[in-house]
Amino acid sequence: MEFREELPRARKARGWSQEDLAARVGVSRQAVSKWETGDAAPDLQKLVALADALDMSLDTLCGREPPAPAAADTADPPAVLRAARGGKARRAWLALCVLLAVCMAAGGMWWNGSRRSIVPAEDLTVFGYGFSSMGGSKLGFYFTPSVASEHYTYRVIFTDQEGGSATAEVPCVDGLCSGTVALDQSDVYSVTVSVSGGNRTVSIPVVSDLRFSNLGISWFPLV
């Protein structure tokens, strides 16, 4: 049984969904789906994390089948010789599994190197956002992107009713992005989060009709 067949079998045997396994390994559901279909392969670090999460050995996860017990035969070699042969077979299987893991890791490194800087548009959304008046023209804001990476650039764009805009590049720490921006309290704004990586920029409208003053803040949520 191959890795892409063993992984869903082990996951379903534990009654886990792809989302459950992804949460335990620290990846997206789409990553687990691609591993199970054979469209992608995990790197060595993720392979070890999968084995730990599923409480399996690497050789079992890689698809090694346990050897069938030999039938009794009076012509068998002595027990010591049989044990030696069994030890050689186990070592050969282990070496094969390690080689497979190294090949998968190399493939995963290539995949990550070519894809990690490209924003996955289909996975991206924003949740857990909010705004606060910092006094005067300063407005504080925060949001949590569904995809956080040091390889991406996050920006928040405030657009007024006349089409003018103020853009703030936002640092993200532990998946939470926050910052401040200076705006005219007399205007009404729409707010968009922009995430850039590689040659792709994804923009997500977050709120409309944002109004703020020293007395309070109101907005209409879009996500």
C-alpha atoms as an extended CHARMM CRD file, in Angstrom:
* protein
*
       223  EXT
         1         1  MET       CA              0.0000000000        0.0000000000        0.0000000000  PROA      1               0.0000000000
         2         2  GLU       CA              1.3920000000        3.3970000000       -1.0160000000  PROA      2               0.0000000000
         3         3  PHE       CA              1.6360000000        6.4800000000        1.2120000000  PROA      3               0.0000000000
         4         4  ARG       CA             -1.2970000000        8.2060000000       -0.5300000000  PROA      4               0.0000000000
         5         5  GLU       CA             -3.4370000000        5.1160000000        0.1950000000  PROA      5               0.0000000000
         6         6  GLU       CA             -2.1910000000        4.5200000000        3.7350000000  PROA      6               0.0000000000
         7         7  LEU       CA             -2.7510000000        8.1330000000        4.8570000000  PROA      7               0.0000000000
         8         8  PRO       CA             -6.5390000000        8.2910000000        4.2460000000  PROA      8               0.0000000000
         9         9  ARG       CA             -6.9370000000        4.7240000000        5.5680000000  PROA      9               0.0000000000
        10        10  ALA       CA             -5.2130000000        5.6230000000        8.8470000000  PROA      10              0.0000000000
        11        11  ARG       CA             -7.1080000000        8.9200000000        9.1190000000  PROA      11              0.0000000000
        12        12  LYS       CA            -10.5240000000        7.3330000000        8.5580000000  PROA      12              0.0000000000
        13        13  ALA       CA             -9.6910000000        4.4890000000       10.9660000000  PROA      13              0.0000000000
        14        14  ARG       CA             -9.4570000000        7.1380000000       13.6910000000  PROA      14              0.0000000000
        15        15  GLY       CA            -12.6920000000        8.7930000000       12.6260000000  PROA      15              0.0000000000
        16        16  TRP       CA            -10.9270000000       12.0300000000       11.6560000000  PROA      16              0.0000000000
        17        17  SER       CA            -11.8550000000       14.3800000000        8.8460000000  PROA      17              0.0000000000
        18        18  GLN       CA             -9.1890000000       15.9950000000        6.6870000000  PROA      18              0.0000000000
        19        19  GLU       CA             -9.6970000000       19.1530000000        8.7570000000  PROA      19              0.0000000000
        20        20  ASP       CA             -9.0350000000       17.1920000000       11.9920000000  PROA      20              0.0000000000
        21        21  LEU       CA             -5.7620000000       15.7750000000       10.6820000000  PROA      21              0.0000000000
        22        22  ALA       CA             -4.7080000000       19.1440000000        9.2180000000  PROA      22              0.0000000000
        23        23  ALA       CA             -5.2220000000       20.8240000000       12.6090000000  PROA      23              0.0000000000
        24        24  ARG       CA             -3.0750000000       18.2120000000       14.3570000000  PROA      24              0.0000000000
        25        25  VAL       CA             -0.2350000000       18.5900000000       11.8400000000  PROA      25              0.0000000000
        26        26  GLY       CA             -0.4900000000       22.3900000000       11.4500000000  PROA      26              0.0000000000
        27        27  VAL       CA             -1.3410000000       22.5470000000        7.7580000000  PROA      27              0.0000000000
        28        28  SER       CA             -4.3970000000       23.4200000000        5.6610000000  PROA      28              0.0000000000
        29        29  ARG       CA             -7.1040000000       20.9160000000        4.7350000000  PROA      29              0.0000000000
        30        30  GLN       CA             -6.1340000000       21.3980000000        1.0990000000  PROA      30              0.0000000000
        31        31  ALA       CA             -2.6060000000       20.1740000000        1.8770000000  PROA      31              0.0000000000
        32        32  VAL       CA             -3.9690000000       16.9390000000        3.3900000000  PROA      32              0.0000000000
        33        33  SER       CA             -6.2730000000       16.5030000000        0.3800000000  PROA      33              0.0000000000
        34        34  LYS       CA             -3.3570000000       16.8720000000       -2.0680000000  PROA      34              0.0000000000
        35        35  TRP       CA             -1.2590000000       14.3400000000       -0.1130000000  PROA      35              0.0000000000
        36        36  GLU       CA             -4.1080000000       11.8300000000       -0.2240000000  PROA      36              0.0000000000
        37        37  THR       CA             -4.6910000000       12.2780000000       -3.9630000000  PROA      37              0.0000000000
        38        38  GLY       CA             -0.9740000000       12.1420000000       -4.7300000000  PROA      38              0.0000000000
        39        39  ASP       CA             -0.9170000000       15.6640000000       -6.2130000000  PROA      39              0.0000000000
        40        40  ALA       CA              1.7000000000       16.7250000000       -3.6410000000  PROA      40              0.0000000000
        41        41  ALA       CA              4.0020000000       15.1320000000       -1.0760000000  PROA      41              0.0000000000
        42        42  PRO       CA              4.8070000000       16.2920000000        2.4740000000  PROA      42              0.0000000000
        43        43  ASP       CA              8.3410000000       17.2660000000        3.3630000000  PROA      43              0.0000000000
        44        44  LEU       CA             10.2490000000       15.2160000000        5.9350000000  PROA      44              0.0000000000
        45        45  GLN       CA              9.1730000000       17.4550000000        8.8320000000  PROA      45              0.0000000000
        46        46  LYS       CA              5.4890000000       17.1010000000        7.9070000000  PROA      46              0.0000000000
        47        47  LEU       CA              5.9340000000       13.3560000000        7.3320000000  PROA      47              0.0000000000
        48        48  VAL       CA              7.2520000000       12.9510000000       10.8890000000  PROA      48              0.0000000000
        49        49  ALA       CA              4.3990000000       15.1460000000       12.2070000000  PROA      49              0.0000000000
        50        50  LEU       CA              1.8760000000       12.9300000000       10.3950000000  PROA      50              0.0000000000
        51        51  ALA       CA              3.3840000000        9.7840000000       11.8870000000  PROA      51              0.0000000000
        52        52  ASP       CA              3.2670000000       11.3260000000       15.3860000000  PROA      52              0.0000000000
        53        53  ALA       CA             -0.3170000000       12.5410000000       14.9740000000  PROA      53              0.0000000000
        54        54  LEU       CA             -1.4900000000        9.1390000000       13.7320000000  PROA      54              0.0000000000
        55        55  ASP       CA              0.6560000000        7.2810000000       16.2890000000  PROA      55              0.0000000000
        56        56  MET       CA              2.2860000000        5.2570000000       13.5200000000  PROA      56              0.0000000000
        57        57  SER       CA              5.8360000000        4.3900000000       12.5850000000  PROA      57              0.0000000000
        58        58  LEU       CA              7.2780000000        5.9860000000        9.4660000000  PROA      58              0.0000000000
        59        59  ASP       CA              7.6650000000        2.6440000000        7.7210000000  PROA      59              0.0000000000
        60        60  THR       CA              3.9890000000        1.7980000000        8.2760000000  PROA      60              0.0000000000
        61        61  LEU       CA              2.8880000000        5.2590000000        7.0970000000  PROA      61              0.0000000000
        62        62  CYS       CA              5.0800000000        4.9000000000        4.0150000000  PROA      62              0.0000000000
        63        63  GLY       CA              3.1190000000        1.7920000000        3.0990000000  PROA      63              0.0000000000
        64        64  ARG       CA              5.3560000000       -1.0650000000        4.2510000000  PROA      64              0.0000000000
        65        65  GLU       CA              3.4140000000       -4.3050000000        4.5600000000  PROA      65              0.0000000000
        66        66  PRO       CA              4.4420000000       -6.5860000000        7.4460000000  PROA      66              0.0000000000
        67        67  PRO       CA              5.9740000000       -9.8730000000        6.1920000000  PROA      67              0.0000000000
        68        68  ALA       CA              3.6320000000      -12.8640000000        6.1650000000  PROA      68              0.0000000000
        69        69  PRO       CA              4.5260000000      -15.5950000000        8.6820000000  PROA      69              0.0000000000
        70        70  ALA       CA              6.4780000000      -18.4650000000        7.1070000000  PROA      70              0.0000000000
        71        71  ALA       CA              4.7940000000      -21.8870000000        6.9570000000  PROA      71              0.0000000000
        72        72  ALA       CA              6.2570000000      -24.6230000000        9.1430000000  PROA      72              0.0000000000
        73        73  ASP       CA              8.7100000000      -26.7860000000        7.2060000000  PROA      73              0.0000000000
        74        74  THR       CA             11.1600000000      -29.3710000000        8.5030000000  PROA      74              0.0000000000
        75        75  ALA       CA             13.5500000000      -28.3260000000        5.7270000000  PROA      75              0.0000000000
        76        76  ASP       CA             13.7230000000      -24.7300000000        7.0870000000  PROA      76              0.0000000000
        77        77  PRO       CA             17.1890000000      -23.3300000000        7.8880000000  PROA      77              0.0000000000
        78        78  PRO       CA             18.2060000000      -23.2250000000       11.5380000000  PROA      78              0.0000000000
        79        79  ALA       CA             16.4650000000      -20.6250000000       13.7360000000  PROA      79              0.0000000000
        80        80  VAL       CA             19.5520000000      -18.4280000000       13.9400000000  PROA      80              0.0000000000
        81        81  LEU       CA             19.8360000000      -18.2960000000       10.1580000000  PROA      81              0.0000000000
        82        82  ARG       CA             16.1260000000      -17.4840000000        9.7950000000  PROA      82              0.0000000000
        83        83  ALA       CA             16.4750000000      -14.6770000000       12.3490000000  PROA      83              0.0000000000
        84        84  ALA       CA             19.4670000000      -13.2650000000       10.4860000000  PROA      84              0.0000000000
        85        85  ARG       CA             17.5580000000      -13.3290000000        7.2260000000  PROA      85              0.0000000000
        86        86  GLY       CA             14.5840000000      -11.6390000000        8.9250000000  PROA      86              0.0000000000
        87        87  GLY       CA             16.8860000000       -8.9330000000       10.2990000000  PROA      87              0.0000000000
        88        88  LYS       CA             18.2900000000       -8.2870000000        6.8260000000  PROA      88              0.0000000000
        89        89  ALA       CA             14.7740000000       -8.0200000000        5.3890000000  PROA      89              0.0000000000
        90        90  ARG       CA             13.7400000000       -5.5270000000        8.0760000000  PROA      90              0.0000000000
        91        91  ARG       CA             16.8530000000       -3.4460000000        7.4770000000  PROA      91              0.0000000000
        92        92  ALA       CA             16.1940000000       -3.4930000000        3.7270000000  PROA      92              0.0000000000
        93        93  TRP       CA             12.6200000000       -2.3000000000        4.2840000000  PROA      93              0.0000000000
        94        94  LEU       CA             13.7810000000        0.4070000000        6.6740000000  PROA      94              0.0000000000
        95        95  ALA       CA             16.4060000000        1.6140000000        4.1920000000  PROA      95              0.0000000000
        96        96  LEU       CA             13.7700000000        1.6820000000        1.4620000000  PROA      96              0.0000000000
        97        97  CYS       CA             11.3980000000        3.6900000000        3.6640000000  PROA      97              0.0000000000
        98        98  VAL       CA             14.1580000000        6.1550000000        4.6000000000  PROA      98              0.0000000000
        99        99  LEU       CA             15.0020000000        6.5530000000        0.9100000000  PROA      99              0.0000000000
       100       100  LEU       CA             11.3290000000        7.2020000000        0.1690000000  PROA      100             0.0000000000
       101       101  ALA       CA             11.1860000000        9.7770000000        2.9740000000  PROA      101             0.0000000000
       102       102  VAL       CA             14.2790000000       11.5430000000        1.6110000000  PROA      102             0.0000000000
       103       103  CYS       CA             12.8050000000       11.5990000000       -1.9050000000  PROA      103             0.0000000000
       104       104  MET       CA              9.5060000000       12.9380000000       -0.5620000000  PROA      104             0.0000000000
       105       105  ALA       CA             11.3760000000       15.5530000000        1.4630000000  PROA      105             0.0000000000
       106       106  ALA       CA             13.3110000000       16.6540000000       -1.6110000000  PROA      106             0.0000000000
       107       107  GLY       CA             10.0830000000       16.8820000000       -3.5640000000  PROA      107             0.0000000000
       108       108  GLY       CA              8.4530000000       18.7820000000       -0.7140000000  PROA      108             0.0000000000
       109       109  MET       CA             11.3540000000       21.2330000000       -0.5560000000  PROA      109             0.0000000000
       110       110  TRP       CA             11.0370000000       21.8500000000       -4.2830000000  PROA      110             0.0000000000
       111       111  TRP       CA              7.2820000000       22.2750000000       -3.9840000000  PROA      111             0.0000000000
       112       112  ASN       CA              7.5810000000       24.6440000000       -1.0120000000  PROA      112             0.0000000000
       113       113  GLY       CA             10.3510000000       26.6200000000       -2.6770000000  PROA      113             0.0000000000
       114       114  SER       CA              8.2770000000       27.1380000000       -5.8000000000  PROA      114             0.0000000000
       115       115  ARG       CA              4.9100000000       27.7300000000       -4.1160000000  PROA      115             0.0000000000
       116       116  ARG       CA              5.4510000000       29.1950000000       -0.6480000000  PROA      116             0.0000000000
       117       117  SER       CA              5.6500000000       32.7940000000       -1.9080000000  PROA      117             0.0000000000
       118       118  ILE       CA              2.4240000000       32.5630000000       -3.9240000000  PROA      118             0.0000000000
       119       119  VAL       CA             -0.7250000000       33.6070000000       -2.0890000000  PROA      119             0.0000000000
       120       120  PRO       CA             -3.2940000000       30.7530000000       -2.1730000000  PROA      120             0.0000000000
       121       121  ALA       CA             -6.3450000000       32.7530000000       -3.2340000000  PROA      121             0.0000000000
       122       122  GLU       CA             -8.7730000000       29.8780000000       -2.7370000000  PROA      122             0.0000000000
       123       123  ASP       CA             -7.7760000000       29.5040000000        0.9380000000  PROA      123             0.0000000000
       124       124  LEU       CA             -7.6460000000       33.1700000000        1.9100000000  PROA      124             0.0000000000
       125       125  THR       CA            -10.1670000000       34.9850000000        4.0700000000  PROA      125             0.0000000000
       126       126  VAL       CA            -10.1130000000       37.3640000000        7.0400000000  PROA      126             0.0000000000
       127       127  PHE       CA            -11.7600000000       36.8980000000       10.3920000000  PROA      127             0.0000000000
       128       128  GLY       CA            -11.4900000000       38.2440000000       13.9240000000  PROA      128             0.0000000000
       129       129  TYR       CA            -11.1140000000       41.8740000000       12.8180000000  PROA      129             0.0000000000
       130       130  GLY       CA            -11.9510000000       45.1050000000       14.6560000000  PROA      130             0.0000000000
       131       131  PHE       CA            -11.3180000000       48.8400000000       14.9160000000  PROA      131             0.0000000000
       132       132  SER       CA            -10.7310000000       51.2850000000       17.7630000000  PROA      132             0.0000000000
       133       133  SER       CA            -10.4510000000       55.0670000000       18.0280000000  PROA      133             0.0000000000
       134       134  MET       CA             -6.9820000000       56.1240000000       19.1440000000  PROA      134             0.0000000000
       135       135  GLY       CA             -7.9210000000       59.7910000000       19.5660000000  PROA      135             0.0000000000
       136       136  GLY       CA             -7.9900000000       62.5520000000       16.9850000000  PROA      136             0.0000000000
       137       137  SER       CA             -7.5530000000       61.2550000000       13.4530000000  PROA      137             0.0000000000
       138       138  LYS       CA             -5.8850000000       57.9890000000       14.4740000000  PROA      138             0.0000000000
       139       139  LEU       CA             -7.7640000000       54.7360000000       13.9780000000  PROA      139             0.0000000000
       140       140  GLY       CA             -6.4470000000       51.4230000000       15.2800000000  PROA      140             0.0000000000
       141       141  PHE       CA             -7.2830000000       48.1480000000       13.5530000000  PROA      141             0.0000000000
       142       142  TYR       CA             -6.4990000000       44.4460000000       13.7060000000  PROA      142             0.0000000000
       143       143  PHE       CA             -7.3930000000       41.2990000000       11.7760000000  PROA      143             0.0000000000
       144       144  THR       CA             -6.4640000000       37.6380000000       11.5560000000  PROA      144             0.0000000000
       145       145  PRO       CA             -5.8300000000       36.2140000000        8.0530000000  PROA      145             0.0000000000
       146       146  SER       CA             -6.6370000000       32.5670000000        7.4150000000  PROA      146             0.0000000000
       147       147  VAL       CA             -3.2100000000       32.2140000000        5.7710000000  PROA      147             0.0000000000
       148       148  ALA       CA             -0.2980000000       33.7850000000        7.6620000000  PROA      148             0.0000000000
       149       149  SER       CA              3.2660000000       33.6850000000        6.3400000000  PROA      149             0.0000000000
       150       150  GLU       CA              6.4340000000       35.7320000000        6.6430000000  PROA      150             0.0000000000
       151       151  HSD       CA              6.6780000000       35.4860000000        2.8490000000  PROA      151             0.0000000000
       152       152  TYR       CA              3.5130000000       37.5700000000        2.3410000000  PROA      152             0.0000000000
       153       153  THR       CA              2.9420000000       41.3280000000        2.5940000000  PROA      153             0.0000000000
       154       154  TYR       CA             -0.2730000000       42.4640000000        4.2850000000  PROA      154             0.0000000000
       155       155  ARG       CA             -1.8990000000       45.8620000000        3.6960000000  PROA      155             0.0000000000
       156       156  VAL       CA             -5.1380000000       47.5260000000        4.7580000000  PROA      156             0.0000000000
       157       157  ILE       CA             -6.6940000000       50.0290000000        2.3340000000  PROA      157             0.0000000000
       158       158  PHE       CA             -9.2160000000       52.6430000000        3.5280000000  PROA      158             0.0000000000
       159       159  THR       CA            -11.1610000000       54.1720000000        0.6180000000  PROA      159             0.0000000000
       160       160  ASP       CA            -13.3940000000       57.2190000000        1.1330000000  PROA      160             0.0000000000
       161       161  GLN       CA            -16.5450000000       58.0880000000       -0.8170000000  PROA      161             0.0000000000
       162       162  GLU       CA            -14.6170000000       60.2610000000       -3.2930000000  PROA      162             0.0000000000
       163       163  GLY       CA            -12.2810000000       57.4180000000       -4.1920000000  PROA      163             0.0000000000
       164       164  GLY       CA             -9.3200000000       58.6710000000       -2.1960000000  PROA      164             0.0000000000
       165       165  SER       CA             -7.4960000000       56.0220000000       -0.2170000000  PROA      165             0.0000000000
       166       166  ALA       CA             -5.0420000000       55.5610000000        2.6240000000  PROA      166             0.0000000000
       167       167  THR       CA             -2.9350000000       52.3940000000        2.6840000000  PROA      167             0.0000000000
       168       168  ALA       CA             -1.1810000000       50.9560000000        5.7110000000  PROA      168             0.0000000000
       169       169  GLU       CA              1.3000000000       48.0810000000        5.4840000000  PROA      169             0.0000000000
       170       170  VAL       CA              0.5730000000       45.8340000000        8.4410000000  PROA      170             0.0000000000
       171       171  PRO       CA              3.0440000000       43.7240000000       10.4420000000  PROA      171             0.0000000000
       172       172  CYS       CA              1.7470000000       40.3360000000       11.6140000000  PROA      172             0.0000000000
       173       173  VAL       CA              2.8990000000       38.6270000000       14.8180000000  PROA      173             0.0000000000
       174       174  ASP       CA              1.7490000000       35.0670000000       15.6390000000  PROA      174             0.0000000000
       175       175  GLY       CA             -0.9340000000       35.3230000000       12.9540000000  PROA      175             0.0000000000
       176       176  LEU       CA             -2.4370000000       38.6040000000       14.2380000000  PROA      176             0.0000000000
       177       177  CYS       CA             -2.0020000000       41.6920000000       12.0420000000  PROA      177             0.0000000000
       178       178  SER       CA             -2.4870000000       45.1300000000       13.6160000000  PROA      178             0.0000000000
       179       179  GLY       CA             -1.6240000000       48.7800000000       13.1040000000  PROA      179             0.0000000000
       180       180  THR       CA             -2.8830000000       52.3760000000       13.0330000000  PROA      180             0.0000000000
       181       181  VAL       CA             -3.8260000000       54.8020000000       10.2860000000  PROA      181             0.0000000000
       182       182  ALA       CA             -4.6090000000       58.5470000000       10.1790000000  PROA      182             0.0000000000
       183       183  LEU       CA             -8.0380000000       59.2970000000        8.6480000000  PROA      183             0.0000000000
       184       184  ASP       CA            -10.4800000000       62.1860000000        8.4020000000  PROA      184             0.0000000000
       185       185  GLN       CA            -13.3010000000       61.6010000000       10.8790000000  PROA      185             0.0000000000
       186       186  SER       CA            -15.7640000000       63.3800000000        8.6030000000  PROA      186             0.0000000000
       187       187  ASP       CA            -15.4520000000       60.7440000000        5.8470000000  PROA      187             0.0000000000
       188       188  VAL       CA            -17.0390000000       57.3160000000        5.4250000000  PROA      188             0.0000000000
       189       189  TYR       CA            -14.7420000000       54.4710000000        4.3810000000  PROA      189             0.0000000000
       190       190  SER       CA            -14.7250000000       51.0150000000        2.8680000000  PROA      190             0.0000000000
       191       191  VAL       CA            -11.9350000000       48.7490000000        4.0910000000  PROA      191             0.0000000000
       192       192  THR       CA            -10.0400000000       46.1670000000        2.0330000000  PROA      192             0.0000000000
       193       193  VAL       CA             -7.2980000000       43.7750000000        3.1380000000  PROA      193             0.0000000000
       194       194  SER       CA             -4.6380000000       43.1100000000        0.4890000000  PROA      194             0.0000000000
       195       195  VAL       CA             -2.2210000000       40.1710000000        0.6680000000  PROA      195             0.0000000000
       196       196  SER       CA              0.7060000000       39.9680000000       -1.7690000000  PROA      196             0.0000000000
       197       197  GLY       CA              3.1440000000       37.1400000000       -2.4140000000  PROA      197             0.0000000000
       198       198  GLY       CA              5.0820000000       36.0460000000       -5.4650000000  PROA      198             0.0000000000
       199       199  ASN       CA              3.3510000000       37.4670000000       -8.5420000000  PROA      199             0.0000000000
       200       200  ARG       CA             -0.1180000000       37.4250000000       -6.9730000000  PROA      200             0.0000000000
       201       201  THR       CA             -2.0730000000       39.9450000000       -4.9370000000  PROA      201             0.0000000000
       202       202  VAL       CA             -5.3970000000       38.9820000000       -3.3660000000  PROA      202             0.0000000000
       203       203  SER       CA             -7.7720000000       41.6990000000       -2.1290000000  PROA      203             0.0000000000
       204       204  ILE       CA            -10.6130000000       40.9920000000        0.3080000000  PROA      204             0.0000000000
       205       205  PRO       CA            -13.3220000000       43.6200000000        1.0090000000  PROA      205             0.0000000000
       206       206  VAL       CA            -13.7950000000       43.5080000000        4.7810000000  PROA      206             0.0000000000
       207       207  VAL       CA            -16.2340000000       46.2800000000        5.7730000000  PROA      207             0.0000000000
       208       208  SER       CA            -18.1390000000       49.1950000000        4.2650000000  PROA      208             0.0000000000
       209       209  ASP       CA            -19.6400000000       52.3710000000        5.7400000000  PROA      209             0.0000000000
       210       210  LEU       CA            -16.9140000000       52.6930000000        8.3730000000  PROA      210             0.0000000000
       211       211  ARG       CA            -17.4590000000       55.8260000000       10.4660000000  PROA      211             0.0000000000
       212       212  PHE       CA            -15.4880000000       56.8410000000       13.5040000000  PROA      212             0.0000000000
       213       213  SER       CA            -15.1170000000       59.6690000000       15.9830000000  PROA      213             0.0000000000
       214       214  ASN       CA            -13.9470000000       60.1100000000       19.5320000000  PROA      214             0.0000000000
       215       215  LEU       CA            -17.4200000000       58.9970000000       20.6040000000  PROA      215             0.0000000000
       216       216  GLY       CA            -17.4670000000       55.6370000000       18.8420000000  PROA      216             0.0000000000
       217       217  ILE       CA            -17.0940000000       53.5470000000       15.7060000000  PROA      217             0.0000000000
       218       218  SER       CA            -19.5890000000       51.8000000000       13.4060000000  PROA      218             0.0000000000
       219       219  TRP       CA            -19.2680000000       49.7510000000       10.2370000000  PROA      219             0.0000000000
       220       220  PHE       CA            -21.0630000000       47.2520000000        8.0280000000  PROA      220             0.0000000000
       221       221  PRO       CA            -19.3260000000       43.8230000000        7.9030000000  PROA      221             0.0000000000
       222       222  LEU       CA            -18.7110000000       42.1570000000        4.5250000000  PROA      222             0.0000000000
       223       223  VAL       CA            -16.9620000000       39.0350000000        5.8290000000  PROA      223             0.0000000000
